[in-house]
Amino acid sequence: MRELTKIEKRALGKAFMNLCECGLFVGKYDAKNGNEHFMYGVNTVMESLAYMISEKVGDTYNETFFKNLVNSRKKALDKKQDWCYNTDTIKKER
């Protein structure tokens, strides 16, 4: 693949930043109902774009994406555990 010109990198950077305003494109998703495989696909495309802009943008994006992905999973697990806890508490009270 050829190297992008400064103008192309600037235009790609603007489009990339607009996409990043949507949480889905930076790893924030409904981990309980969403599909993790889809998120890895999103990451593949976004990471490719980020590295086309610069290595620093790519590294920063990758770190941010996976941090958000892990946080999304943790939130889903916490909600599941809360639900299980509440169910167990209700059973004990009966």
C-alpha atoms as one frame of an Amber mdcrd trajectory, in Angstrom:
protein
   0.000   0.000   0.000   1.295   3.439  -0.810   2.045   6.079   1.820  -0.715
   8.657   2.302  -0.020  12.314   1.587  -0.318  14.869   4.383  -3.657  16.052
   2.986  -4.982  12.485   2.844  -3.803  11.804   6.400  -5.474  14.985   7.606
  -8.763  14.066   5.885  -8.598  10.505   7.190  -7.832  11.860  10.665 -10.964
  14.021  10.625 -13.143  11.130   9.453 -11.536   8.828  12.020 -12.195  11.288
  14.859 -15.849  11.602  13.779 -16.202   7.811  13.917 -14.566   7.743  17.354
 -17.340   9.963  18.728 -19.575   6.893  18.560 -18.764   4.657  21.522 -19.218
   1.507  19.456 -16.180   2.372  17.355 -13.955   2.742  20.423 -14.935  -0.503
  22.143 -17.928   0.598  24.207 -20.807  -1.803  23.660 -23.550  -3.802  25.319
 -21.477  -6.866  26.202 -24.501  -8.700  27.569 -26.502  -8.586  24.319 -23.800
  -7.680  21.800 -21.449  -9.861  19.828 -17.794  -9.785  20.816 -16.746 -11.138
  17.401 -18.403  -8.133  15.750 -16.389  -5.859  18.035 -13.134  -7.473  16.942
 -14.169  -6.791  13.349 -14.812  -3.136  14.209 -11.397  -2.995  15.855  -9.679
  -4.471  12.796 -11.058  -1.791  10.496 -10.598   1.109  12.918  -7.095   0.012
  13.897  -6.096  -0.171  10.225  -7.349   3.370   9.686  -5.602   4.608  12.817
  -2.242   3.163  11.785  -2.641   4.710   8.336  -2.723   8.094  10.082   0.302
   7.404  12.279   1.832   4.806  14.558   1.091   6.955  17.605  -2.611   7.266
  16.679  -2.764   3.509  16.053  -1.160   2.646  19.393  -3.398   5.075  21.282
  -6.522   3.796  19.539  -5.643   0.158  20.186  -5.022   0.801  23.890  -8.261
   2.772  24.247 -10.343   0.224  22.348  -9.279  -2.749  24.451  -9.571  -0.801
  27.696 -13.178   0.070  26.779 -13.878  -3.502  25.614 -12.728  -4.905  28.958
 -14.788  -2.300  30.840 -17.860  -3.253  28.791 -17.356  -6.915  29.711 -16.882
  -6.059  33.385 -20.103  -4.035  33.425 -21.998  -6.958  31.880 -20.540  -9.377
  34.435 -21.326  -7.029  37.326 -24.939  -6.764  36.178 -25.155 -10.542  35.829
 -23.716 -11.034  39.321 -26.111  -8.443  40.745 -29.008 -10.289  39.156 -27.776
 -13.624  40.538 -27.288 -12.096  43.951 -30.778 -10.632  43.937 -32.254 -13.961
  42.865 -30.445 -15.780  45.662 -31.559 -13.195  48.179 -35.177 -13.588  47.106
 -34.957 -17.383  47.416 -33.544 -17.094  50.953 -36.364 -14.796  52.045 -39.062
 -17.263  50.955
